[in-house]
């Protein structure tokens, strides 16, 4: 993804500018599009009604690796803490699995690869481990704990990729209406 390839100093500034951008004139977008087409030889969408905003940044950050996401959010936290907080409220990261209800966690456990879950839990907080293990059968939880104990050191990159795949499954389940993710605003009241 383009944002991941940018210099770390520029990543947060680009994300901040996208977040505070609201609407842009189609003429300017057309001009930028023509330049990008010339440089990249690709075509882009013609829908210019909504070009930025916090949701756009959340979508971008949800698509980058966790290292890039952390770099951008940390820099935004310094530059504009309110904006960083608003973006974080709308994002779902692996550690947010604790905000899901038990039925949703059980569904996620069924839908993700065991290897991804094992890697993810290797470095997860005790709170995350406890809630995941409490939503498994006792036998499965014991097996996972044993495998984690004998797993040995793992590369952080592999863990982050596994967590990212799990988050993708969670987002897919939410989009399909299979589970509900409680967002920061508290607007989603489940009855």
C-alpha positions, 0 to 999 in steps of 0.5 A: 500500500502507498502509505506504507512506502512513504517515509515515516515522517510523512506518513502521519502528516498524510494521514492527518491531512486526509482526516481533516479533508472534507470535500474537494473540487472535482477540477483539482481531483481531475488534475491530480488524477491526470498526473497520477495516471501519467506517473503510474499508468493506472486509472482511478475512480471518478467519484469525487464527492467524498475525498477524505475525512476520518473514515478515509483514514480509518480505511487506509490504516486498516489496510496497512501493516501494524507497524505503519499503523502504530507509527502514524497513530503515535505521530498523530497522538503528538500532533493532534491528540483529539484526532488520533483518539477519534481515529482509534475509536473507529478502528478495530485492532486485535487487542479489541477482541475483548470488546466482543461478546462471547458468541462473537468471540466463539464465531471468530475462533471457529473462522480463523486459522488455528495457527494464526490464533496461536501466533497471535496469542503468543504475545497477547495481553493476559486479558485477551488470552483469558477471554479467548481461552474462556470461549474455547472448550477446556481441551482446546484451551489446554492444547493451545496453552501447551503449544504456546509453551513449546512454540519458542521465539517467534518473529514479531512480523509473523505475529503481526501478520497473523493478528492482521488476518484475524482482524480481517476475519472479524471485519468480514464477519461484521460486514456480513452482519454475523457479529457486532463490534461495539464502536467508541461512540456507544451508538450501537445498543444491542437489545 
